[in-house]
Structures are given as structure tokens and as C-alpha cells.
Amino acid sequence: MSKHRVQALSMHEKVSSMILQKQKATVAMALSIASDRYLAENIKNKTIKENYYRNLIAQYRENTLYKNIWIQLLDKDINSLYRSWSPKRGDNLSKIRQDLVNVATTKKVAYSVSVGKFNLTIKAIVPLFIGEEFIGIIEVISHFNSISKQLKKSDIDSVVVLKKEFKKQLLYPFTKLFIDNYYVANFDAPKEAMDYLKENGVEKYFNNSYKIENGQIIASYELKNKNEKAVGYYIMFKKIDTISNMDLDFFMFKWMALGIIVMMSIAIIVSSMLFFANRRQKKYFHNIINSATNIVLINNRKSLLDVNRIFFKYFDKYKTLEEFLEDNECICDFFVEEDGYIQANMSGTKWVDYLVENQSNIHKMKVDIFGKVYYFSVSASKVLKEKNYYSIVLTDITEQENYRKELEHLSVTDSLTGIGNRRYFHQKIEEEIQRAKRYKHPLSLIMFDIDYFKQVNDKHGHSVGDEVLIEYTKLINSLLREGDVFSRIGGEEFIIILPHARRDEAQKIAEKLRAKIEFFQKILPITMSFGVVEYIVGEEIEFIFKRVDDALYKAKESGRNIVVVG
């Protein structure tokens, strides 16, 4: 694999990660705003106070990477109550915004790259509830400018181009930038890059590939809407003389959701402290905590003293705290032991003490309540100094956490074959190298690709090519050992991490795969070429990657359908 191809793949991976990050952050912001009870009451009563939302948007602009965020609030009938970018109110969008109708019908979060009247944007749409009652929708809209700014730090210029067929939807072009009849969606698109695209024809770069032109790599990334239809392209430019020997910096991933949860938890702690300030008699506690919409526990660091009504919504087997305490010593009896979540014993410290001693940190809890798993953000604050009483607030983040886990899974999974993608490989090779160093066990890599795969696509079409990738991936997966790590790292290029395997064993595995693939002949008869290397202690990732890539290159140069050991 050439240095240029590696760089182009890296550029694809960077922008893919950043778009996913921004989609996730936009959803997280929408979910955070949706958790605001004041907002929900405003929407239900249609009493929108614009200054409140202007200040809210200003806080997100100040405290996140994203400076251009738009918010729209709608009632349950999809009437617009507030738009941050326009004074227009009261219009019904049900006949022109199917995505809003879908969210109102399914009551599920939706997100996508979308073309609107103003711009090509990233949208997150979240249903709003008070209790079980659906009362409206919040839509958060973000733009591509922050992505192009981050790419610029890696010496990558970018131009986000909308396909011509969607121009008619663009009634009020936000950036007012065009290349002929093609709208440009990012403000900071360099004039030099735009001029180059105009001179050479924008459509020439409407693909998911790359070109070497004018002393630079030009890589294009397809932008798809919720229906998987291409609506535009992210076209990136990087000068060849700025490329390092192995520019594989794939970790531009930042979990904005964590920051949002921190903000939510701080708000919960402050609210709890205000709730209980100056309340010195226990008889008041119960009435106060029952007004909360989150689970609230009163604890003296030794035992559970009181809970609110919401507690019994989850622990519905019990009607009173006394009944609960007859069967359980502690709510910690329901904790699920998993890294990253609060445990009954935190390195020798009881969980309540740990929360009290680490109030400035964000904590999460995974709880299995009678077979149903919930996730909560959890915080503790003192409510009665003299008696050492603490309120412990559990905010249900099950939907957000499941969504985050789904996004994590999607971010490391190849959408076509279902195996790991390039990011997944990079994560796992780091882990396996660390294990190999620590425990001094062998580690090998096999890299391989399909011989003459371009001819398959050209002769039979991309749909057949996809079927070949899917079926042969299944075959290879069935032949691997438990613990082997299989990833697709390019169009027709794959890699396998073999823990506890020396070079000669890896060679035998590769030869077995080569023979089985040649014999398989499902969909189409194909062959594959293989490169094999063993990890050398102390070797950096880029060097072992280069060695296995070189071995594969030699296999291709030596006639294909063979195994070369490096």
C-alpha cells in the first residue's frame, strides 16, 4: 500500500470520525436540553421565553467546540414554537418535514445529515416528555465548520459541496458560497481549493476515492442522508510535502456526551443542595424529594433513610422503603459489576463514601432491577450538616447510554461485512501489543486482499462485489481461532491479528485461508494474496503495519494467490 493511499484512507477515517463525533455531540446536546423540566413545561403550555433559550444556546457555544448551533422547539402537533435563527413561529411542519413526523410517531431519537432551506447540516431530533406524556420535539442543528477547522490542524483543507439536485431545497443559502451551481456548506472553504474544483469540474471529485493532483492528495467522502442517499461530498486537500511517513492518526474521537452529562450532574447537585438548604427536620425531606423527577435517596453514609416516589417506579416489587430493606441491605445489591460504573466497593471504599469524597467527578451506575438493566448518572451532596445526611441523585440515562454504546459499536464496525473496521483494528493492535510486551507471548499479523477486485466491480457491478466481500468474509471468519481479531481496513483489504501465534503458525493459517478461498467459489471464483509478519518486541505499530503491507505487496508482485512472509 503506497504512502499516498495510506494518507487518503487516513483522511477518510478522520472526517468519518469527526462527522460521527459531531452527530453524537448534537444528539447529546439535544438530549441534555430535553432533560430540562422548565423547557418541557414551557412547550406543554406554549409559553416560550426567548431570552432563556438564547442564553442556553450561548452556553453551548461557549462550553463546546460547536459555535454555530440552531435550536427549534415544536409542540406535539409539530407546530413550531421557537426557532433560534428566525422570528417565524406557529407554522405547522407536518406536511413538509417527514423526519419530524417520524419522531412524533415513534417517540425515538433521530439524527442525520440533512438538506434544509438554509444549509447542509447535521440534525438531531429528540421527543420531549413529561412523565409518560409526549408533549413536543426539540431539534438541534449543527454545521460542518468545526470539522473543517479541526481538519485544518492536520494541514487538510476542505470544501463541503452539496449535490446540484438538492439546490432547489436551498431557499436561503447560509454561506452564500458557490462553485458554479454547487453550494458550499462550510464558511472557511479556501478560495484556492474552490477555484481548483471550479477549474477541473466539481463532479470529477464526487466519489469515495482519492486523486493525486497538483502536488496534493484530494480525497472525497460521501455524505449520506437518513435514507442512505448521497446529498453531498466532503472534499479534502492535503499537500504531499506535509505528509509524514505513516500518517495514521485515527483518534480524533471526543465523547461530547460525557461533557454534557457532567453539566447535567452539576445541575442536579446544585438543585439538590438548593432543595434541601435550611431544611433541618427529617419530616420535611420526604415531601421535598417527592417533587423530584429523578430517584433521590437520603443516606447517612451507613444506611438508607428515605427514598422518593420515583424510586418505586423502578423497584416496583416494593411499596415502601421498609419492604425494600427487608429483602436488601443496600441498593448496591443491584449494581452490575462492569468497568466504568460505580461498584459496591470502590478500591476499598464503600460506594456512598466514594461518591461523597469525589463529588467533583462524574459517576455512572449500571443497575439490574429484576432482570431489566438501567443506567444512571449518580451524584451526592450534603443536605444536613449536623446529622451528616446526604442526598444521592440517580438520573436515568439508559436511553443515552444505550445510544452511546450503539454509536461506539457502529464506529468500530464495518457496515457491509459486520466485522471490525480500520479504527477497530487500530484499537485492538495497540491492546495486543501491550499484552505481548507484558506477558512476552508471540503476536503475528496477516494482511490480505482480493486479487483483481476492480475487475469484479467493473465486469459484474458493485452489488456483486459487495456480495463477494460479504460471503468471503463469512468464510474467513468461520476459519479463525477464538481470540483472533478480523478487520476490514480498506475496500477489498483485510487484516487479522493473531495473538499467541508465531510467524510459522501464522503462515500456516494464511496458507489454509488462501486454499479455502480459492476452493470456495461462492458468488464468483476469486483468489487472495497474503502477507504475514511476526511482531518484534519494542516495534512501533506503524513499523509492523508497514512490514505486513510490504509482504502483501510482494505477494501481489510475485503473481498473486500466494503467501509471503516478511
Secondary structure, 3 states (H helix, E strand, C coil): CCHHHHHHHHHHHHHHHHHHHHHHHHHHHHHHHHCCHHHHHHHHHCCCCHHHHHHHHHHHHHHCCCCCCEEEEEECCCEEEEECCECCCCCECCCCCHHHHHHHHHCCCEEEEEECCCCEEEEEEEEEEECCEEEEEEEEEECCHHHHHHHHCCCCEEEEEECHHHHHHCCCCCCCEEECCEEECCCCCCHHHHHHHHHHCHHHHCCCCEEEECCEEEEEEEEECCCCCEEEEEEEEEEHHHCCCCCCCCCCCCCHHHHHHHHHHHHHHHHHHHHHCCCCCHHHHHHHHCCCCCEEEEECCCCEEEECHHHHHHCCCCCCHHHHHHHCCCHHHHECCCCCCCCCEECCEEHHHHHHHCCCCCEEEEEEECCEEEEEEEEEEEEECCCCEEEEEEEECHHHHHHHHHHHHHHCECCCCCCECHHHHHHHHHHHHHHHHHHCCCEEEEEEEECCHHHHHHHHCHHHHHHHHHHHHHHHHHHCCCCCEEEECCCCEEEEEEECCCHHHHHHHHHHHHHHHHHHCCCCCCCEEEEEEECCCCCCHHHHHHHHHHHHHHHHHCCCCCEEEC
